[in-house]
C-alpha cells in the first residue's frame, strides 16, 4: 500500500469519525434542551400544585368539616414520584 492511499484512507476515516462526533454532540444538545424544557415544566407544575393546595385545603376542610391535613402529603408523594422520574431521565442522559 502506498503512502498516499494510507493518507486517503486515514482522512476518510477521520471525516467519518468527525461526522459521528458532530451527530452525537447534536443529539446530546437536543437531549439537554429537552431536559431543560421538562425541568421548567416540572417547576411550573410544582408551583401550580402548591397554589392549589394552599387555596383548596382550607376551603375543603371548612366546607366538609374535615381535617384535610393529608392533602399536602398526597401532593408531596406525587411530586416525589415526578422528581424520581426526572432523576432517572437525567441519569439516562449522562448527567
Legacy VTK file of the C-alpha trace (Angstrom):
# vtk DataFile Version 3.0
C-alpha trace
ASCII
DATASET POLYDATA
POINTS 95 float
0.000 0.000 0.000
1.428 3.385 -0.938
1.693 6.283 1.495
-0.876 8.252 -0.499
-3.589 5.594 -0.232
-2.994 5.260 3.522
-3.434 9.012 3.931
-6.611 8.963 1.861
-7.938 6.089 3.960
-6.950 7.864 7.175
-8.581 11.095 6.005
-11.785 9.308 5.041
-11.900 7.558 8.429
-11.151 10.854 10.164
-14.022 12.569 8.329
-16.335 9.682 9.214
-15.392 9.919 12.897
-15.802 13.699 12.882
-19.242 13.288 11.339
-20.216 10.749 14.009
-18.901 13.062 16.721
-20.857 16.026 15.360
-24.010 13.926 15.190
-23.527 12.708 18.775
-22.930 16.264 20.017
-26.074 17.435 18.242
-28.078 14.597 19.784
-26.724 15.373 23.251
-27.561 19.066 22.879
-31.075 18.120 21.838
-31.456 15.848 24.862
-30.241 18.586 27.216
-32.590 21.123 25.648
-35.466 18.717 26.183
-34.337 18.073 29.761
-34.243 21.820 30.499
-37.693 22.216 28.969
-39.065 19.383 31.073
-37.460 20.800 34.231
-39.087 24.156 33.562
-42.441 22.449 33.067
-41.955 20.489 36.275
-41.144 23.678 38.184
-44.289 25.330 36.828
-46.383 22.318 37.797
-44.888 22.208 41.287
-45.725 25.863 41.804
-49.235 25.327 40.479
-49.754 22.346 42.782
-48.585 24.361 45.770
-51.019 27.143 44.902
-53.863 24.662 44.503
-53.134 23.072 47.867
-52.862 26.476 49.540
-56.159 27.603 48.034
-58.242 24.464 48.315
-57.159 22.853 51.560
-58.754 25.408 53.916
-61.842 25.712 51.732
-62.412 21.976 51.505
-61.780 21.476 55.213
-64.245 24.224 56.125
-66.856 23.017 53.642
-66.671 19.374 54.643
-65.922 19.952 58.297
-62.984 17.559 57.993
-59.274 17.784 58.539
-57.577 17.945 55.156
-54.069 17.645 56.563
-53.320 14.615 54.367
-53.723 16.534 51.091
-50.190 18.013 51.211
-48.847 14.518 51.894
-50.559 13.185 48.775
-49.194 16.067 46.716
-45.707 15.571 48.166
-45.877 11.897 47.239
-46.859 12.781 43.669
-44.012 15.298 43.461
-41.600 12.676 44.783
-42.640 10.304 42.042
-42.229 13.048 39.423
-38.795 14.011 40.769
-37.677 10.367 40.791
-38.765 10.008 37.167
-36.865 13.174 36.242
-33.741 11.960 38.057
-33.959 8.672 36.170
-34.288 10.549 32.861
-31.333 12.767 33.757
-29.225 9.720 34.639
-30.009 8.196 31.245
-28.940 11.489 29.642
-25.489 11.260 31.232
-25.982 13.854 33.987
LINES 1 96
95 0 1 2 3 4 5 6 7 8 9 10 11 12 13 14 15 16 17 18 19 20 21 22 23 24 25 26 27 28 29 30 31 32 33 34 35 36 37 38 39 40 41 42 43 44 45 46 47 48 49 50 51 52 53 54 55 56 57 58 59 60 61 62 63 64 65 66 67 68 69 70 71 72 73 74 75 76 77 78 79 80 81 82 83 84 85 86 87 88 89 90 91 92 93 94
